[in-house]
Amino acid sequence: MTDPLVIFTPSGKRGRFPVGTPVLSAARQLGVDLDSVCGGRGICSKCQVAPGVGTFSKHGVTVEPGALSVWNAVEQRYKDKRGMIDGRRLGCQAQIMGDVVVDVPPESQVHRQVVRKAAAARDIVMDPATRLYYVEVAEPDMHEPSGDFERLAAALEKQWDIRDIRAGLDVMRKLQPTLRKGAWAVTVALWRDHRGGPAEVLDLWPGLREAPLYGMAIDLGSTTIAAHLVELRTGAVVASNGVMNPQIRFGEDLMSRVSYAMMNPGGDTEMTRAVREGMDRLIAETAAEAGIEAREIVEAVVVCNPVMHHLFLGIDPVELGQAPFALATSDAVTLGAREVDLRELNPAARLYLLPCIAGHVGADAAAVALSEAPDRSDDLVLVVDVGTNAEILLGNRDRVLACSSPTGPAFEGAQISSGQRAAPGAIERITIDPETREPRFKVIGCDLWSDEPGFTDATAATGVTGICGSGIIEAVAEMRMAGIVDAAGLIGGPAQTGTARCEADGRTHAYLIHDASAEGGSRITVTQGDIRAIQLAKSALYAGARLLMDELGVDRVDRVVLAGAFGAHISTRHAMVLGMIPDAPLERVTSAGNAAGTGARIALCNIAARAGIEETVRRIHKVETAIEPRFQEHFVNASALPHAVDPFPELARVVTLPQVSHNTGGEGGGRRRRRSA
């Protein structure tokens, strides 16, 4: 029998180990980022992991309940003394007994992910759904009996012309003591539904309250959850925070999670619980960072893709995994925070989820449409929200189209041989000299380039640990511009490229970027498998955009907007060299940052924007890539770097790509030409 297979998420690293190998030992041998301070004695708890159970079709493995050794006395002692989340194990104590998928949560990672979804500055007309109102309430009178709530309602109508209010039990319980403490004057937090209906009292305080009122805009992505804490009177973002989506252990891409729900009874409930708990922790941490109590947050807006939408709401996503990809509901959803088990927010807090556009184009795409407003553009704009699942909008004032494309996690550093999530020590920028083929790079957490004095000292604490999504994009593009990679995506050998950095890697070649193995550090290469992963991802992205262009009958777009945290950190020039997006003037390719998060903030701060985006979504035409026959044709043509058919004339104006071929039929592969920039 073969040794058990161990797969670590979110890194995707895997290997086979003898039965009885501690999880921590396996992680160290594979270079998995799993912390440990106590030397494996079960004291520090830094090596906590979360093993999965069930069928993981993405990985081709079924994890049985006994895949790890039984819970032992060391783990029980630690849990009794300090507490540990149910389902967690200590990596130094849990031994591998069978095939297993093991998630390394963020708090167990030495180099914790930098969630780069910062809030962009944006002018927003402030008209939030929740406002504060100061009212003076008539005291009770034995001769005119009425309840305190009825007299509060009468005061709001008389003093603010607000009719028809309601309140939940949490508010009712504190109403009478608050009125008396304030000598019958109170400040009320009142929420209005943009579709009409009664206003709702979310909270109240004695006397005049001049303290801030808070809401939260949450971008629930398949990889990360980003939150922006917003002051509802001014629109100011007082804190931003993010965590990795804990659902990653069930699958990195959306279809893997749908598959997990289909293959494992109760799998959808398991994923729902995981994402709600992760979001609740993020809310608490963001509030603590801002120095406020989380119960001061009275409202939240959530944007997400359709699978996350259903799993967050507790709806089985199985129908989204098969044609016709039917949503349980595409309308906007308004509900109470307690209905989705968010316990950190104010007990009466209201949640608003933007509408979904289609079965694979979600509320996050609606938020991007709200932020970037292609429907109000005079020129033809392509908006690409790049993530594990790319969502694409194309249009202008006349018409807007939308689709999604399954790019996978390669753009975020996953499934790359030396790949990792964005964290201190990860290579994020790289250039390669076209003559010497020597690289220089920058890592997250250091402003120096690798060939600048002081780089080694500046990165001593983190080291150079791997390469993140923006880094692998630049690496492959630079390899293409330097002639190390040909148009077909083949890495040349040392004789073809003129550099010993192109080394044999089985039957193919790999390009060596950094080697610190002599000092116990990392050896970072770009392999042929990495190139193929990027080709698959970028081909899917390009093919989706091209389908929308076909629908409009155009061969060119006027401008391109790259949205999302990924879009904010990649070089538009390198993206064009790879052919990730259709050819366009480079000066007309811009980044919108976290446009989905910005759209969520707009909906949080402006009640009219909610009605507006609901109407806009109804007018957007959806193109389903999964059933479009031309998708495969575009996908195949887009596998070349930058493209097999399109000459990319705008790119050719600024970059001359070497005409080389590294197939086995030509050692020299043709004459290389120096690039210009």
Steps between C-alpha positions, in 0.01 A plus 500: 500500500617854423561748779208733586462818296500829692366817336546833678271794432510784415853439360394197296825321586477124518708192562493140621626409846527181703217419740573661837673812363398807704317762295757760609786287365323455167439874479866578563618254236264650241585858592150572624470819703401344837623669817653329804693648790517225760673238288199272472429454870137612481558812709487800267193400289645691203469192277121468516348353183148418380470159331224442249278194471309383193549488124716772344449443126731789412788315664376155403500381860248380757594569861371244750429594865810311617742675264682648800594328826252521785477806721766462769562611857736784400232656279234454768725662762562799275129537419406479869755764599480749213213395279505395136242524223306177453637300209852642531799274566857569608725428204776372725269243659269389217659222295417409141313170478335534158443739210415838647436865409636734768423872515753734660292790642642854481593512870719191455698646212839658565466728199139600529322615190485869425140557394546778252148627457542848637216751474553748218421868549163573345254789503164362612179695552409414859145379549531181706209270574573533873497842666489644851197700616470690827144504636324619813230255604189584700500356849240235584165630623248294694220693331627422149635147520736400223821301481844656502566372146178654370597836652849467344333441164277804551805713583684388186197581286448844659866608514644327191194415287594131523199269498464128552788365707570162653754348737624157600510350846859612566393862461176451694693361795714812533233755401354580842825532699652709219205740489511552874876537514480768231217683677274414204750621240675236289706461185368231268685310228235454234540283189293560186443245224554660158201304372267653756325343797541574870818655633675289762649614830839330522619653826444796730696696759400738781516870419684648203753260351768669293729201474560344155273236352666215314428272209712239330561427131608138450643347184453126548735346247572134438861553615485796736241689702568873515316739732487878516363665814322821398376796705146544371477874545814591304576193290852485643664157504633468854647149468555236233587140562496165327539128555522198280165338438502192729309309232830458312552169674197365311638610162685800360265564209123530507418184310712300745279627780183423308642153438576462871138584581379249240732217610473542877161503677487811718801648319311820416407548867863446597618767256224740608607472861865552408443818302263652757745433782782648293298811424398541863866484609593753233230739623625472859864551398418800281297663777782438749749653257283813487461504878123460502254240623375279217140553616537863390487368142133521411502416131702305243505460123636174360612432143605157376491260208197270460652195671613709798159671498319168538741351753494814714120499501492128575366399158634181343699612189455170314286658224783743423722207408294382204312654209295714494686636811183615674521737796261454790447876472669768292329790679666709766457353848434693820502319834608519862857422603379238747330310216845412365660445842706820505514548876763773521287771338228694673220251581257689276752572221369477144681337207459586134632272224515650153316316220671229295521546125494132401584152622873562467500882517429611850437789734871585488468565125193714575714694749768549233230629264387740773856620557619526139165580332562359150135577425586872524817482287514676162779272377508121491652381827604150603498449878676188624479401867787252521481231765464125533193550283528801267187706448492716189285795393504662156292790383409865485186711525329291234547151639690307770591131483634277776655157536728304729802291412662226710858623527585288805741589781827527301475881481507503880814288530323169561585186302835660411812302596652783705170684536348643814239750605603860535706515822823663617789336317302413185640625169252750358706684234768367266699610196732287286787654302439413132874460433630319810166335599582592861202578725448767761196511722313662788320323782199603704611688811820646350541803273843395369572300187699180545812648337501812718729538803328405825244262344631194684492676836158654432349158424686304768189468718276357226742364243393456139229241541325456166318686225149644520245564226630834373853360513424193286322718242805726469740205506334323206463825303864593563609150394306551176656841438848363568455204265515244779145397415374482143156591366376145561598525868801269485799572724826462312806311616832665588633465144185657352478789745866559575458477877571225751198623695292292259559162656373153427180408684408147399419505128454878498685802636455745786633852549681568828412835659653466846701237683560527874504124562863510615389721791193290570273731304274456200584406145254684278448396139243540226428157354337392177199396709478853638499645149220263403295598807532869408413424136183320605397783732571781258338315208177467697512869586565610142239262356231639730577857397512403134156334519349827621672685216354249252155565644542872431667436164826684580868409471638774726399677821571863582630438850553224755453520877663234718310465827565304815800475730683306231429764236637767732839329532582371155679693229265574212794468261580151621134402488489606135821312415336183629181575308284489811274768354417610144745738335446865590715814536702445818426852618132405485545197727451605861442352843190563709630330813240313702202614294267243657586635845446853375159404363411349836597827672290702256198280573568532873525879490229584247155343518408616148797308361331177608190567293724619216715187480196274527360671191836492321543127557164432339627666181837319481508222240660180626719283277555144628853392407434135588259454209651735242660292219759769417644503852722200426625656174593822678654304785731302270613808306567683826737231629785656300697790651343743436268344237506257210289710259464856627823695418446734799598818309471729802738280697740487202528880519678477835646149522681294237473135595784263398417261217632181661393137503608256768343186361719195454536566131710812532786542744556863418133558445555799278672828553410691814428870475550747775180632647424868515294674760 
